[in-house]
């Protein structure tokens, strides 16, 4: 499991807590509110903010479908 898998899992969990799994949301909400870097960096196991940003970009690009 890499940072992309962990980010996806945390995002789904955050959306499920708010019962918003099937509701559209702005991409900016991922890093601003749903899975912010500071409060999730240890769970994501990323070394730098750039690693976090790359994981978000990979997620938004649809890597792995």
N, CA, C, O and CB atoms as a CASP TS submission, in Angstrom:
PFRMAT TS
TARGET T0000
AUTHOR 0000-0000-0000
METHOD Language model
MODEL 1
PARENT N/A
ATOM      1  N   UNK     1       0.854  -1.176   0.000  1.00  0.00           N
ATOM      2  CA  UNK     1       0.000   0.000   0.000  1.00  0.00           C
ATOM      3  C   UNK     1       0.897   1.236   0.000  1.00  0.00           C
ATOM      4  O   UNK     1       1.800   1.363   0.828  1.00  0.00           O
ATOM      5  CB  UNK     1      -0.970   0.000   1.230  1.00  0.00           C
ATOM      6  N   UNK     2       0.638   2.130  -0.930  1.00  0.00           N
ATOM      7  CA  UNK     2       1.437   3.348  -1.004  1.00  0.00           C
ATOM      8  C   UNK     2       0.596   4.558  -0.607  1.00  0.00           C
ATOM      9  O   UNK     2      -0.551   4.425  -0.179  1.00  0.00           O
ATOM     10  CB  UNK     2       2.013   3.535  -2.421  1.00  0.00           C
ATOM     11  N   UNK     3       1.196   5.746  -0.759  1.00  0.00           N
ATOM     12  CA  UNK     3       0.510   6.969  -0.316  1.00  0.00           C
ATOM     13  C   UNK     3      -0.781   7.226  -1.093  1.00  0.00           C
ATOM     14  O   UNK     3      -1.713   7.819  -0.550  1.00  0.00           O
ATOM     15  CB  UNK     3       1.438   8.168  -0.462  1.00  0.00           C
ATOM     16  N   UNK     4      -0.850   6.795  -2.340  1.00  0.00           N
ATOM     17  CA  UNK     4      -2.082   6.974  -3.112  1.00  0.00           C
ATOM     18  C   UNK     4      -3.213   6.124  -2.528  1.00  0.00           C
ATOM     19  O   UNK     4      -4.338   6.601  -2.383  1.00  0.00           O
ATOM     20  CB  UNK     4      -1.848   6.608  -4.593  1.00  0.00           C
ATOM     21  N   UNK     5      -2.918   4.884  -2.199  1.00  0.00           N
ATOM     22  CA  UNK     5      -3.921   4.016  -1.567  1.00  0.00           C
ATOM     23  C   UNK     5      -4.371   4.579  -0.225  1.00  0.00           C
ATOM     24  O   UNK     5      -5.562   4.595   0.087  1.00  0.00           O
ATOM     25  CB  UNK     5      -3.362   2.601  -1.376  1.00  0.00           C
ATOM     26  N   UNK     6      -3.404   5.040   0.563  1.00  0.00           N
ATOM     27  CA  UNK     6      -3.748   5.587   1.883  1.00  0.00           C
ATOM     28  C   UNK     6      -4.577   6.862   1.749  1.00  0.00           C
ATOM     29  O   UNK     6      -5.534   7.059   2.498  1.00  0.00           O
ATOM     30  CB  UNK     6      -2.473   5.873   2.696  1.00  0.00           C
ATOM     31  N   UNK     7      -4.217   7.729   0.803  1.00  0.00           N
ATOM     32  CA  UNK     7      -4.976   8.960   0.574  1.00  0.00           C
ATOM     33  C   UNK     7      -6.406   8.632   0.161  1.00  0.00           C
ATOM     34  O   UNK     7      -7.353   9.232   0.670  1.00  0.00           O
ATOM     35  CB  UNK     7      -4.293   9.829  -0.503  1.00  0.00           C
ATOM     36  N   UNK     8      -6.567   7.695  -0.750  1.00  0.00           N
ATOM     37  CA  UNK     8      -7.898   7.301  -1.192  1.00  0.00           C
ATOM     38  C   UNK     8      -8.717   6.767  -0.015  1.00  0.00           C
ATOM     39  O   UNK     8      -9.887   7.118   0.136  1.00  0.00           O
ATOM     40  CB  UNK     8      -7.804   6.241  -2.305  1.00  0.00           C
ATOM     41  N   UNK     9      -8.114   5.931   0.809  1.00  0.00           N
ATOM     42  CA  UNK     9      -8.816   5.388   1.973  1.00  0.00           C
ATOM     43  C   UNK     9      -9.245   6.466   2.948  1.00  0.00           C
ATOM     44  O   UNK     9     -10.369   6.442   3.450  1.00  0.00           O
ATOM     45  CB  UNK     9      -7.942   4.388   2.684  1.00  0.00           C
ATOM     46  N   UNK    10      -8.356   7.413   3.220  1.00  0.00           N
ATOM     47  CA  UNK    10      -8.692   8.511   4.132  1.00  0.00           C
ATOM     48  C   UNK    10      -9.771   9.409   3.545  1.00  0.00           C
ATOM     49  O   UNK    10     -10.634   9.900   4.272  1.00  0.00           O
ATOM     50  CB  UNK    10      -7.446   9.338   4.453  1.00  0.00           C
ATOM     51  N   UNK    11      -9.729   9.627   2.240  1.00  0.00           N
ATOM     52  CA  UNK    11     -10.743  10.453   1.585  1.00  0.00           C
ATOM     53  C   UNK    11     -12.112   9.783   1.662  1.00  0.00           C
ATOM     54  O   UNK    11     -13.102  10.437   1.992  1.00  0.00           O
ATOM     55  CB  UNK    11     -10.361  10.714   0.116  1.00  0.00           C
ATOM     56  N   UNK    12     -12.177   8.503   1.365  1.00  0.00           N
ATOM     57  CA  UNK    12     -13.452   7.782   1.439  1.00  0.00           C
ATOM     58  C   UNK    12     -13.982   7.791   2.867  1.00  0.00           C
ATOM     59  O   UNK    12     -15.179   7.979   3.082  1.00  0.00           O
ATOM     60  CB  UNK    12     -13.290   6.329   0.939  1.00  0.00           C
ATOM     61  N   UNK    13     -13.102   7.590   3.845  1.00  0.00           N
ATOM     62  CA  UNK    13     -13.530   7.615   5.246  1.00  0.00           C
ATOM     63  C   UNK    13     -14.069   8.986   5.631  1.00  0.00           C
ATOM     64  O   UNK    13     -15.084   9.081   6.322  1.00  0.00           O
ATOM     65  CB  UNK    13     -12.367   7.231   6.168  1.00  0.00           C
ATOM     66  N   UNK    14     -13.402  10.047   5.191  1.00  0.00           N
ATOM     67  CA  UNK    14     -13.858  11.405   5.504  1.00  0.00           C
ATOM     68  C   UNK    14     -15.210  11.682   4.864  1.00  0.00           C
ATOM     69  O   UNK    14     -16.085  12.280   5.491  1.00  0.00           O
ATOM     70  CB  UNK    14     -12.829  12.443   5.031  1.00  0.00           C
ATOM     71  N   UNK    15     -15.383  11.257   3.634  1.00  0.00           N
ATOM     72  CA  UNK    15     -16.664  11.462   2.955  1.00  0.00           C
ATOM     73  C   UNK    15     -17.766  10.627   3.595  1.00  0.00           C
ATOM     74  O   UNK    15     -18.905  11.082   3.701  1.00  0.00           O
ATOM     75  CB  UNK    15     -16.541  11.117   1.469  1.00  0.00           C
ATOM     76  N   UNK    16     -17.440   9.418   4.018  1.00  0.00           N
ATOM     77  CA  UNK    16     -18.437   8.554   4.660  1.00  0.00           C
ATOM     78  C   UNK    16     -18.893   9.133   5.993  1.00  0.00           C
ATOM     79  O   UNK    16     -20.069   9.037   6.344  1.00  0.00           O
ATOM     80  CB  UNK    16     -17.870   7.145   4.869  1.00  0.00           C
ATOM     81  N   UNK    17     -17.973   9.730   6.734  1.00  0.00           N
ATOM     82  CA  UNK    17     -18.350  10.355   8.014  1.00  0.00           C
ATOM     83  C   UNK    17     -19.380  11.453   7.804  1.00  0.00           C
ATOM     84  O   UNK    17     -20.246  11.681   8.649  1.00  0.00           O
ATOM     85  CB  UNK    17     -17.112  10.931   8.721  1.00  0.00           C
ATOM     86  N   UNK    18     -19.276  12.125   6.674  1.00  0.00           N
ATOM     87  CA  UNK    18     -20.189  13.232   6.370  1.00  0.00           C
ATOM     88  C   UNK    18     -21.333  12.785   5.461  1.00  0.00           C
ATOM     89  O   UNK    18     -22.093  13.617   4.965  1.00  0.00           O
ATOM     90  CB  UNK    18     -19.424  14.383   5.714  1.00  0.00           C
ATOM     91  N   UNK    19     -21.458  11.485   5.243  1.00  0.00           N
ATOM     92  CA  UNK    19     -22.455  10.902   4.329  1.00  0.00           C
ATOM     93  C   UNK    19     -22.479  11.620   2.984  1.00  0.00           C
ATOM     94  O   UNK    19     -23.539  11.981   2.472  1.00  0.00           O
ATOM     95  CB  UNK    19     -23.849  10.951   4.963  1.00  0.00           C
ATOM     96  N   UNK    20     -21.291  11.817   2.426  1.00  0.00           N
ATOM     97  CA  UNK    20     -21.146  12.519   1.141  1.00  0.00           C
ATOM     98  C   UNK    20     -20.450  11.659   0.092  1.00  0.00           C
ATOM     99  O   UNK    20     -19.910  12.191  -0.877  1.00  0.00           O
ATOM    100  CB  UNK    20     -20.367  13.814   1.337  1.00  0.00           C
ATOM    101  N   UNK    21     -20.453  10.351   0.269  1.00  0.00           N
ATOM    102  CA  UNK    21     -19.707   9.487  -0.647  1.00  0.00           C
ATOM    103  C   UNK    21     -20.174   9.648  -2.095  1.00  0.00           C
ATOM    104  O   UNK    21     -19.348   9.623  -3.007  1.00  0.00           O
ATOM    105  CB  UNK    21     -19.846   8.030  -0.219  1.00  0.00           C
ATOM    106  N   UNK    22     -21.459   9.810  -2.320  1.00  0.00           N
ATOM    107  CA  UNK    22     -21.987   9.911  -3.684  1.00  0.00           C
ATOM    108  C   UNK    22     -22.304  11.350  -4.092  1.00  0.00           C
ATOM    109  O   UNK    22     -22.973  11.572  -5.101  1.00  0.00           O
ATOM    110  CB  UNK    22     -23.234   9.063  -3.815  1.00  0.00           C
ATOM    111  N   UNK    23     -21.836  12.312  -3.328  1.00  0.00           N
ATOM    112  CA  UNK    23     -22.128  13.721  -3.600  1.00  0.00           C
ATOM    113  C   UNK    23     -20.878  14.391  -4.174  1.00  0.00           C
ATOM    114  O   UNK    23     -19.796  14.252  -3.604  1.00  0.00           O
ATOM    115  CB  UNK    23     -22.605  14.455  -2.305  1.00  0.00           C
ATOM    116  N   UNK    24     -21.003  15.109  -5.282  1.00  0.00           N
ATOM    117  CA  UNK    24     -19.836  15.799  -5.851  1.00  0.00           C
ATOM    118  C   UNK    24     -19.240  16.816  -4.869  1.00  0.00           C
ATOM    119  O   UNK    24     -19.947  17.392  -4.042  1.00  0.00           O
ATOM    120  CB  UNK    24     -20.227  16.506  -7.158  1.00  0.00           C
ATOM    121  N   UNK    25     -17.931  17.019  -4.982  1.00  0.00           N
ATOM    122  CA  UNK    25     -17.247  18.007  -4.149  1.00  0.00           C
ATOM    123  C   UNK    25     -16.119  18.620  -4.960  1.00  0.00           C
ATOM    124  O   UNK    25     -15.637  18.027  -5.924  1.00  0.00           O
ATOM    125  CB  UNK    25     -16.704  17.365  -2.832  1.00  0.00           C
ATOM    126  N   UNK    26     -15.710  19.800  -4.562  1.00  0.00           N
ATOM    127  CA  UNK    26     -14.604  20.481  -5.240  1.00  0.00           C
ATOM    128  C   UNK    26     -13.284  19.798  -4.893  1.00  0.00           C
ATOM    129  O   UNK    26     -13.084  19.361  -3.760  1.00  0.00           O
ATOM    130  CB  UNK    26     -14.557  21.983  -4.850  1.00  0.00           C
ATOM    131  N   UNK    27     -12.399  19.711  -5.861  1.00  0.00           N
ATOM    132  CA  UNK    27     -11.099  19.080  -5.632  1.00  0.00           C
ATOM    133  C   UNK    27     -10.336  19.766  -4.507  1.00  0.00           C
ATOM    134  O   UNK    27      -9.612  19.107  -3.761  1.00  0.00           O
ATOM    135  CB  UNK    27     -10.268  19.102  -6.912  1.00  0.00           C
ATOM    136  N   UNK    28     -10.484  21.063  -4.377  1.00  0.00           N
ATOM    137  CA  UNK    28      -9.776  21.807  -3.332  1.00  0.00           C
ATOM    138  C   UNK    28     -10.160  21.337  -1.936  1.00  0.00           C
ATOM    139  O   UNK    28      -9.378  21.495  -0.999  1.00  0.00           O
ATOM    140  CB  UNK    28     -10.057  23.293  -3.464  1.00  0.00           C
ATOM    141  N   UNK    29     -11.342  20.765  -1.781  1.00  0.00           N
ATOM    142  CA  UNK    29     -11.759  20.274  -0.465  1.00  0.00           C
ATOM    143  C   UNK    29     -10.875  19.146   0.039  1.00  0.00           C
ATOM    144  O   UNK    29     -10.763  18.939   1.248  1.00  0.00           O
ATOM    145  CB  UNK    29     -13.196  19.805  -0.517  1.00  0.00           C
ATOM    146  N   UNK    30     -10.247  18.415  -0.872  1.00  0.00           N
ATOM    147  CA  UNK    30      -9.387  17.309  -0.447  1.00  0.00           C
ATOM    148  C   UNK    30      -8.282  17.834   0.447  1.00  0.00           C
ATOM    149  O   UNK    30      -8.109  17.351   1.566  1.00  0.00           O
ATOM    150  CB  UNK    30      -8.789  16.571  -1.663  1.00  0.00           C
ATOM    151  N   UNK    31      -7.537  18.808  -0.025  1.00  0.00           N
ATOM    152  CA  UNK    31      -6.399  19.290   0.759  1.00  0.00           C
ATOM    153  C   UNK    31      -6.762  20.390   1.740  1.00  0.00           C
ATOM    154  O   UNK    31      -6.001  20.651   2.672  1.00  0.00           O
ATOM    155  CB  UNK    31      -5.330  19.786  -0.158  1.00  0.00           C
ATOM    156  N   UNK    32      -7.897  21.039   1.558  1.00  0.00           N
ATOM    157  CA  UNK    32      -8.288  22.091   2.495  1.00  0.00           C
ATOM    158  C   UNK    32      -9.011  21.554   3.726  1.00  0.00           C
ATOM    159  O   UNK    32      -8.808  22.050   4.834  1.00  0.00           O
ATOM    160  CB  UNK    32      -9.167  23.094   1.796  1.00  0.00           C
ATOM    161  N   UNK    33      -9.865  20.530   3.530  1.00  0.00           N
ATOM    162  CA  UNK    33     -10.724  20.125   4.629  1.00  0.00           C
ATOM    163  C   UNK    33     -10.839  18.616   4.831  1.00  0.00           C
ATOM    164  O   UNK    33     -10.841  18.150   5.970  1.00  0.00           O
ATOM    165  CB  UNK    33     -12.069  20.684   4.415  1.00  0.00           C
ATOM    166  N   UNK    34     -10.933  17.858   3.769  1.00  0.00           N
ATOM    167  CA  UNK    34     -11.208  16.429   3.900  1.00  0.00           C
ATOM    168  C   UNK    34      -9.994  15.624   4.357  1.00  0.00           C
ATOM    169  O   UNK    34     -10.097  14.827   5.289  1.00  0.00           O
ATOM    170  CB  UNK    34     -11.701  15.887   2.588  1.00  0.00           C
ATOM    171  N   UNK    35      -8.856  15.824   3.715  1.00  0.00           N
ATOM    172  CA  UNK    35      -7.620  15.110   4.082  1.00  0.00           C
ATOM    173  C   UNK    35      -6.462  16.107   4.064  1.00  0.00           C
ATOM    174  O   UNK    35      -5.563  15.990   3.231  1.00  0.00           O
ATOM    175  CB  UNK    35      -7.339  13.905   3.099  1.00  0.00           C
ATOM    176  N   UNK    36      -6.469  17.080   4.967  1.00  0.00           N
ATOM    177  CA  UNK    36      -5.395  18.079   4.969  1.00  0.00           C
ATOM    178  C   UNK    36      -4.044  17.460   5.344  1.00  0.00           C
ATOM    179  O   UNK    36      -3.968  16.508   6.121  1.00  0.00           O
ATOM    180  CB  UNK    36      -5.735  19.213   5.942  1.00  0.00           C
ATOM    181  N   UNK    37      -3.001  18.020   4.777  1.00  0.00           N
ATOM    182  CA  UNK    37      -1.643  17.497   4.971  1.00  0.00           C
ATOM    183  C   UNK    37      -1.239  17.434   6.441  1.00  0.00           C
ATOM    184  O   UNK    37      -0.816  16.383   6.922  1.00  0.00           O
ATOM    185  CB  UNK    37      -0.648  18.351   4.213  1.00  0.00           C
ATOM    186  N   UNK    38      -1.364  18.528   7.144  1.00  0.00           N
ATOM    187  CA  UNK    38      -0.837  18.594   8.511  1.00  0.00           C
ATOM    188  C   UNK    38      -1.428  17.553   9.444  1.00  0.00           C
ATOM    189  O   UNK    38      -0.705  16.960  10.245  1.00  0.00           O
ATOM    190  CB  UNK    38      -1.085  19.952   9.080  1.00  0.00           C
ATOM    191  N   UNK    39      -2.711  17.326   9.355  1.00  0.00           N
ATOM    192  CA  UNK    39      -3.332  16.382  10.285  1.00  0.00           C
ATOM    193  C   UNK    39      -3.304  14.942   9.784  1.00  0.00           C
ATOM    194  O   UNK    39      -3.737  14.038  10.499  1.00  0.00           O
ATOM    195  CB  UNK    39      -4.756  16.792  10.547  1.00  0.00           C
ATOM    196  N   UNK    40      -2.809  14.709   8.577  1.00  0.00           N
ATOM    197  CA  UNK    40      -2.805  13.351   8.028  1.00  0.00           C
ATOM    198  C   UNK    40      -1.451  12.872   7.532  1.00  0.00           C
ATOM    199  O   UNK    40      -1.349  11.760   7.013  1.00  0.00           O
ATOM    200  CB  UNK    40      -3.773  13.271   6.914  1.00  0.00           C
ATOM    201  N   UNK    41      -0.406  13.683   7.677  1.00  0.00           N
ATOM    202  CA  UNK    41       0.884  13.292   7.096  1.00  0.00           C
ATOM    203  C   UNK    41       1.431  11.999   7.683  1.00  0.00           C
ATOM    204  O   UNK    41       2.049  11.222   6.954  1.00  0.00           O
ATOM    205  CB  UNK    41       1.893  14.396   7.295  1.00  0.00           C
ATOM    206  N   UNK    42       1.231  11.738   8.959  1.00  0.00           N
ATOM    207  CA  UNK    42       1.746  10.487   9.522  1.00  0.00           C
ATOM    208  C   UNK    42       0.935   9.291   9.030  1.00  0.00           C
ATOM    209  O   UNK    42       1.502   8.231   8.763  1.00  0.00           O
ATOM    210  CB  UNK    42       1.726  10.541  11.058  1.00  0.00           C
ATOM    211  N   UNK    43      -0.374   9.444   8.909  1.00  0.00           N
ATOM    212  CA  UNK    43      -1.210   8.351   8.393  1.00  0.00           C
ATOM    213  C   UNK    43      -0.931   8.081   6.918  1.00  0.00           C
ATOM    214  O   UNK    43      -1.026   6.942   6.461  1.00  0.00           O
ATOM    215  CB  UNK    43      -2.694   8.680   8.587  1.00  0.00           C
ATOM    216  N   UNK    44      -0.590   9.123   6.186  1.00  0.00           N
ATOM    217  CA  UNK    44      -0.263   8.957   4.770  1.00  0.00           C
ATOM    218  C   UNK    44       1.157   8.446   4.574  1.00  0.00           C
ATOM    219  O   UNK    44       1.499   7.914   3.517  1.00  0.00           O
ATOM    220  CB  UNK    44      -0.442  10.274   4.033  1.00  0.00           C
ATOM    221  N   UNK    45       1.974   8.614   5.599  1.00  0.00           N
ATOM    222  CA  UNK    45       3.374   8.191   5.546  1.00  0.00           C
ATOM    223  C   UNK    45       4.117   8.877   4.396  1.00  0.00           C
ATOM    224  O   UNK    45       4.810   8.232   3.610  1.00  0.00           O
ATOM    225  CB  UNK    45       3.464   6.665   5.396  1.00  0.00           C
ATOM    226  N   UNK    46       3.952  10.209   4.320  1.00  0.00           N
ATOM    227  CA  UNK    46       4.665  10.992   3.312  1.00  0.00           C
ATOM    228  C   UNK    46       5.776  11.780   3.993  1.00  0.00           C
ATOM    229  O   UNK    46       5.619  12.258   5.117  1.00  0.00           O
ATOM    230  CB  UNK    46       3.695  11.947   2.551  1.00  0.00           C
ATOM    231  N   UNK    47       6.894  11.906   3.299  1.00  0.00           N
ATOM    232  CA  UNK    47       8.055  12.576   3.882  1.00  0.00           C
ATOM    233  C   UNK    47       7.961  14.093   3.787  1.00  0.00           C
ATOM    234  O   UNK    47       8.413  14.804   4.684  1.00  0.00           O
ATOM    235  CB  UNK    47       9.318  12.104   3.202  1.00  0.00           C
ATOM    236  N   UNK    48       7.375  14.587   2.704  1.00  0.00           N
ATOM    237  CA  UNK    48       7.341  16.034   2.479  1.00  0.00           C
ATOM    238  C   UNK    48       5.968  16.468   1.975  1.00  0.00           C
ATOM    239  O   UNK    48       5.143  15.653   1.562  1.00  0.00           O
ATOM    240  CB  UNK    48       8.434  16.453   1.475  1.00  0.00           C
ATOM    241  N   UNK    49       5.759  17.770   2.025  1.00  0.00           N
ATOM    242  CA  UNK    49       4.518  18.328   1.484  1.00  0.00           C
ATOM    243  C   UNK    49       4.429  18.056  -0.018  1.00  0.00           C
ATOM    244  O   UNK    49       3.335  17.856  -0.547  1.00  0.00           O
ATOM    245  CB  UNK    49       4.434  19.850   1.763  1.00  0.00           C
ATOM    246  N   UNK    50       5.560  18.048  -0.700  1.00  0.00           N
ATOM    247  CA  UNK    50       5.576  17.762  -2.135  1.00  0.00           C
ATOM    248  C   UNK    50       5.102  16.334  -2.416  1.00  0.00           C
ATOM    249  O   UNK    50       4.411  16.092  -3.406  1.00  0.00           O
ATOM    250  CB  UNK    50       6.987  17.973  -2.705  1.00  0.00           C
ATOM    251  N   UNK    51       5.475  15.386  -1.545  1.00  0.00           N
ATOM    252  CA  UNK    51       4.999  14.006  -1.704  1.00  0.00           C
ATOM    253  C   UNK    51       3.482  13.942  -1.558  1.00  0.00           C
ATOM    254  O   UNK    51       2.810  13.224  -2.298  1.00  0.00           O
ATOM    255  CB  UNK    51       5.674  13.075  -0.671  1.00  0.00           C
ATOM    256  N   UNK    52       2.949  14.695  -0.601  1.00  0.00           N
ATOM    257  CA  UNK    52       1.500  14.771  -0.399  1.00  0.00           C
ATOM    258  C   UNK    52       0.827  15.363  -1.637  1.00  0.00           C
ATOM    259  O   UNK    52      -0.162  14.819  -2.129  1.00  0.00           O
ATOM    260  CB  UNK    52       1.167  15.620   0.855  1.00  0.00           C
ATOM    261  N   UNK    53       1.361  16.473  -2.137  1.00  0.00           N
ATOM    262  CA  UNK    53       0.787  17.106  -3.325  1.00  0.00           C
ATOM    263  C   UNK    53       0.809  16.163  -4.523  1.00  0.00           C
ATOM    264  O   UNK    53      -0.137  16.133  -5.310  1.00  0.00           O
ATOM    265  CB  UNK    53       1.543  18.391  -3.660  1.00  0.00           C
ATOM    266  N   UNK    54       1.878  15.402  -4.662  1.00  0.00           N
ATOM    267  CA  UNK    54       1.964  14.453  -5.769  1.00  0.00           C
ATOM    268  C   UNK    54       0.907  13.361  -5.625  1.00  0.00           C
ATOM    269  O   UNK    54       0.311  12.946  -6.619  1.00  0.00           O
ATOM    270  CB  UNK    54       3.369  13.829  -5.837  1.00  0.00           C
ATOM    271  N   UNK    55       0.671  12.897  -4.418  1.00  0.00           N
ATOM    272  CA  UNK    55      -0.369  11.888  -4.198  1.00  0.00           C
ATOM    273  C   UNK    55      -1.746  12.450  -4.550  1.00  0.00           C
ATOM    274  O   UNK    55      -2.560  11.759  -5.162  1.00  0.00           O
ATOM    275  CB  UNK    55      -0.351  11.402  -2.732  1.00  0.00           C
ATOM    276  N   UNK    56      -2.009  13.697  -4.169  1.00  0.00           N
ATOM    277  CA  UNK    56      -3.289  14.334  -4.513  1.00  0.00           C
ATOM    278  C   UNK    56      -3.418  14.457  -6.029  1.00  0.00           C
ATOM    279  O   UNK    56      -4.477  14.170  -6.586  1.00  0.00           O
ATOM    280  CB  UNK    56      -3.409  15.734  -3.843  1.00  0.00           C
ATOM    281  N   UNK    57      -2.353  14.881  -6.695  1.00  0.00           N
ATOM    282  CA  UNK    57      -2.391  15.001  -8.157  1.00  0.00           C
ATOM    283  C   UNK    57      -2.613  13.652  -8.827  1.00  0.00           C
ATOM    284  O   UNK    57      -3.360  13.553  -9.800  1.00  0.00           O
ATOM    285  CB  UNK    57      -1.097  15.626  -8.672  1.00  0.00           C
ATOM    286  N   UNK    58      -1.971  12.623  -8.313  1.00  0.00           N
ATOM    287  CA  UNK    58      -2.155  11.279  -8.864  1.00  0.00           C
ATOM    288  C   UNK    58      -3.599  10.820  -8.695  1.00  0.00           C
ATOM    289  O   UNK    58      -4.175  10.210  -9.596  1.00  0.00           O
ATOM    290  CB  UNK    58      -1.200  10.281  -8.186  1.00  0.00           C
ATOM    291  N   UNK    59      -4.175  11.118  -7.537  1.00  0.00           N
ATOM    292  CA  UNK    59      -5.573  10.767  -7.281  1.00  0.00           C
ATOM    293  C   UNK    59      -6.493  11.498  -8.255  1.00  0.00           C
ATOM    294  O   UNK    59      -7.375  10.893  -8.864  1.00  0.00           O
ATOM    295  CB  UNK    59      -5.961  11.102  -5.825  1.00  0.00           C
ATOM    296  N   UNK    60      -6.279  12.806  -8.396  1.00  0.00           N
ATOM    297  CA  UNK    60      -7.122  13.611  -9.288  1.00  0.00           C
ATOM    298  C   UNK    60      -6.945  13.226 -10.757  1.00  0.00           C
ATOM    299  O   UNK    60      -7.870  13.371 -11.556  1.00  0.00           O
ATOM    300  CB  UNK    60      -6.809  15.090  -9.107  1.00  0.00           C
ATOM    301  N   UNK    61      -5.766  12.742 -11.106  1.00  0.00           N
ATOM    302  CA  UNK    61      -5.507  12.318 -12.485  1.00  0.00           C
ATOM    303  C   UNK    61      -6.155  10.975 -12.802  1.00  0.00           C
ATOM    304  O   UNK    61      -6.212  10.567 -13.962  1.00  0.00           O
ATOM    305  CB  UNK    61      -4.009  12.236 -12.734  1.00  0.00           C
ATOM    306  N   UNK    62      -6.638  10.297 -11.780  1.00  0.00           N
ATOM    307  CA  UNK    62      -7.305   9.020 -11.990  1.00  0.00           C
ATOM    308  C   UNK    62      -6.360   7.845 -12.123  1.00  0.00           C
ATOM    309  O   UNK    62      -6.706   6.829 -12.726  1.00  0.00           O
ATOM    310  CB  UNK    62      -8.150   9.097 -13.196  1.00  0.00           C
ATOM    311  N   UNK    63      -5.169   7.979 -11.564  1.00  0.00           N
ATOM    312  CA  UNK    63      -4.222   6.869 -11.623  1.00  0.00           C
ATOM    313  C   UNK    63      -4.848   5.630 -10.989  1.00  0.00           C
ATOM    314  O   UNK    63      -5.455   5.717  -9.921  1.00  0.00           O
ATOM    315  CB  UNK    63      -2.893   7.237 -10.909  1.00  0.00           C
ATOM    316  N   UNK    64      -4.707   4.509 -11.623  1.00  0.00           N
ATOM    317  CA  UNK    64      -5.266   3.216 -11.214  1.00  0.00           C
ATOM    318  C   UNK    64      -6.778   3.130 -11.405  1.00  0.00           C
ATOM    319  O   UNK    64      -7.428   2.234 -10.866  1.00  0.00           O
ATOM    320  CB  UNK    64      -4.929   2.951  -9.767  1.00  0.00           C
ATOM    321  N   UNK    65      -7.325   4.049 -12.160  1.00  0.00           N
ATOM    322  CA  UNK    65      -8.750   3.956 -12.507  1.00  0.00           C
ATOM    323  C   UNK    65      -9.595   4.495 -11.461  1.00  0.00           C
ATOM    324  O   UNK    65     -10.819   4.494 -11.593  1.00  0.00           O
ATOM    325  CB  UNK    65      -9.155   2.571 -12.776  1.00  0.00           C
TER
END
